[in-house]
Amino acid sequence: MRWFMKKVFLIITFGLCNLFAWATHNRAGEITYTHITGFTYQITITTYTKLSQQQADRSSLNMIWGDGTSDTIPRVNFTDNFGLDLRTNHYIGTHTYAGFGTYVLNMTDPNRMDGITNINGGNSVNEPFYLEDTLKILDPAFYGYNSSPQLLSPPLDFGCSCKTYTHNPNAYDADGDSLDFSFGTPKKAPGLPVTNYVDPNTIGGACGIVFTIDHNTGEITWSKPEFIGYYNIAILIREYRNGFEIGTMIRDMQIIVESCTNQAPQIANVNDTCVVAGSSLTLNVSATDPNTTQQVNFQANGGPFIVA
């Protein structure tokens, strides 16, 4: 009997080890693509994962190209932030399509991190992590070629309980296409939302609740999250060229709401300025901080820093 019980225990232990080898690491991410030539595109999957979950680290991911084929594409680089328990991963692959058409690019990776407040009551560890884009290859004589937008602000951000939270994905489109932003629902498979998703708009409390996104700029305003925790949302971005939708992308984003005693600095308004191509713009940016003993550091990114 003792031998039998020991054997059962070993089998159960092995099963648990196998389960956790696939578990709890995906925080956020997105797929972007760049037109190379003809029907050839370079695709980048960017994922943000828990650095502490090394047993779930991925050196490659499976990419579904949307034309009935798939490939295992390698991770080309990663960066670690130990303070945030964060690893940022970039997987890059190239694919040539047979011709014109609409292709849904997607990838699925088990699993999301545990404890996401608004997914399955916090039992999010068994929910797969799914990303997709829609790539439309149209007649270039009428529509030209298309590359997806690039989102220059990372999809992992922090908010404070009972204080207004804002975030802008800082979208940049090299083709000059018009972008429309809206909320979606995080998914775990094509057409399948995660289990028991709770929209932040419905998580009320004494602080009040307004959770909106600006359709033109993509700026998210959450006024005001009350309950501390991890929250995941999906941002759907539609690209338009001459009034015609030519592609979509989805960003799966994580917002971490904490209890904060710090007061945010107030940045003085900066006037919009029209700049002639090839000329330089110099301006002063200032801010005041209610916490008088603290220093304020400025950082900036965006399309003007990319376009030479």
N, C-alpha and C positions, 0 to 999 in steps of 0.2 A: 504493500500500500504506500509506504513512504517513497519508494522508487517511482510509483505512478504519479504521486502528487508532485514530486520534483520535476518529472518530465512535463506535466501540465504547466507548471510554473514557468519553466524555460520556454515553452512554446508561446505562452501569453506574453512573456517579457520580450521575446523576439518580435512578436507582432506589434507591440507598442513601440519598440525601437524603429521598426519599419515605418509605422505611422508617422512618428515625429521626424523621420528623415525627410518627409515630404511637407512638413507643416510650417505654419506660422512665420512668414517672412515678408510677404509683399505689402508695401505701404501705398505706393502710387506709381503712375507711369503714363506713357503715351507712345504712339507710333507716328513717325514722320517720314516723308518720302521726298526725294529730289529727282527731277528728270535729268537723265544723263544724255541720251541721244536716242532718236527714233522711238522704239517701244521699250527701251531699257531704263530702269529706275533703280536708285539706291534707296534702301529702306533702313531706317534706324529704329530699333526698339530701345527705349530708355525706361529702366525700372529703378525704383527707390525701395530698398529692402532693409530689413533689420540686420545690422552687422553682427549682432550676437548670435544669430541663427546660422552659423557656418555649415551645419549639416544640410541646410537647404540651399546653399549657394549654388548658382547655376553658371557654368562656364559656356553654355550654349542654350538656345531656345528654339523651339519649332515654329517656323513661320508658315502660315497658310496664305498663299498668294492670291486666292480668289478665282483662279482659273483651273481648278482641279488638281493643282500641284502644290507641293510643300517642300521646304528645305530646313535643315538644321543649320542655324546661322551662329557664328561664334561671337563671344564677347571680345571686343577689341580693347577695352579699357574699363577701369573702375576707379573710383575715388572713395575714401573712407573718412567719416567724421565720427570719431569715437565718442565725443560729447553728446551727439544726437543719436547714437546707436544706429548709424545710417551708412549704407553703401549705395552709391550711385553707379549704375551699370549701363554700358552702351554696347548693343549688339548690332552689327551692320552686315547687310547682305545685298546682293545685286540680282535683279531678275529681269528677264526679257519676255515680254508678252507677245502673243501671236498676232495681235492686231487691235483694232478699236474695240471698245467695250467698257462696261462698268464692273469693277472688281472690288470685292470687299476683303481687304487685308485684315488678318486677325491672328492673335496668339492667345493661348491659354496656359496658365502655369499654376499648379497647386503650390501653395495656397495663400490666402490672405493672412495677415498677422491676426493674432487673437486679441480680443478685447475692443473691437471697433464698436462703439456705443450704439450706432444707428443701423447696424447690420445684424440681424438674427439675435437681437437682444444681447449683443456682446459676444455671442458664440460664433465668431466670424472665422475661426481657424480652419473650418472645413469648407469654406466657400472659395472656390477657384477664383483666380485673378485673370480677368479677360480684358483685352484691348482690341479695338478695331478702327480702321479708317475705310473710307470709300474713295477709290481712285477711278476717275473717269478719263479714259483716253479717247479724245474726240478728234475730229478731223482738224489738223493744225491750220489748214487753209482758212478756217472760219474761227477757231477758238484758240489757236496756239497750243503750247504745251503747258503743263501745270506742275508746280511743286507745292507741297503742303505748307501751311504757315509754320513758323518756328515760335515756340513759346519760351521767352527768355527768362521768366521768373519760374523757379522750381515749384512743383506741385506739392510741396510739403511746407506748411506754414503754421504759425502759432497765433492764438487769440487769447484774450483774457476774459474770465467770467464776469458777466454784467458790465462789460465795456464794449463799445462798438468796434467791430472787426471789419477791416477792408483788405482786399487783395486784388491785384490786377495781374493777369497772366503775362502781360507785356508781349502781346502777339505782334509778330513782324512777318509780313508777306512780301517776299522778294519780287513777286509778279505784280504787285500793286492791286490785287483783288480785294473786293469788299468782303468783310467778315461779319457774320452774325452769330452772336453767342446766346446760348440758352442752357438751362439745366436739363440733365437727363437722369437716368438711374444707373448706378454701377451694375455691371453684368458679370455673370459667371460662365456664360456660354453664348453662342450666337442666338440672339432673340430671347435670352433667358436672364431676367434680372436676379440679383442676389436675393437670398431668402430674407423675408421680413425687413425690407428696407424702410426706414423711417425718414421722411423728408424733414430737414432741420426746421422748416416753417411750422411744423406741427409739434415741435418740442418746446412748449411754452413754459412759463414760470413767472416769478415775481418781477423779473427784469424786463418783461415784455419780449416780443420776438418779431423781427422782420428779416427775411432772408431773400435777397434779390440779386439779380445780375443785370448789368447794363447791356442791352443787346448790341450796342455799337462799339463799346470799348472793352467789354468782358469783365469790368470791375464788379467784384462781389462785395456786397455789404450785408453784414450780419449784425443786427442791432436788436437785442443784445443776447449772446449766448449765456445761459445761466449755469448749465451743468458741465463740470469739467469732464474731460474724456477725449477719446479719439473719434473723429467723424470723417467718413468718406463721402464724397460727392462725385458726380460726373458732369463735365462741361462738354456740351456738343457745340462744335464750331462748323458753320457752313460757309463755304467759299462761293462768291458770286462774281461772274465776269460778264459785263454787259447785260446784267439782269438775269443771267442763266446760272443755275447751280452747277458748279464743276467739280465739287468734292466736299467731303466732310471728314472731320477727325474728332476723336473723343479723348479727353484727358480725364483720368481717374485720379482725383486729388484727395489728400488727407489734411484735415485741419485739427490741430491739437489745442484744445481749450484748457487753460490752466488757471489757477488762482494767482492773481498778480497784485502786488502792492505798488509796482512802478507806475508812473504816469507817463504817457507817451509824449514826446516833443511835438510841438506844433510848427509845421513848415509854412513859411510865408508864401502867399500865392505868387506864382511865376506866370507872367503874361505870355500868351501865345505870340510867337514872332514869325513872320514870313522871312525866309532866308533864301537869297538867290543862289542857285546851284553854283558850286565852286567857291563860294565865299565862306567866311568863318563867323561863328557866333560866340561871343563871350558874355556871360551873364553871372550875376551873383545870386547865390541861393542861401537863405538864412533860416534859422529855426530857433525857437525859444523852448526851454525845457523847464517844467514846473519843479523838477528835482534839481535844485541849483548846484548841487555838489557833483553832478554827473557831466560828462562830456558827450557831445553829439558828433558822430562820424557819418559822413555822407558817402553813399555809393550810388552809381547810376548804371543802367543798361538800357538797350533799346535799339531800334533800327538805325538811328543816326550814327551809332558807334560801329555798325557793321558795314554800312555802305561807304565806300571810299570816296 
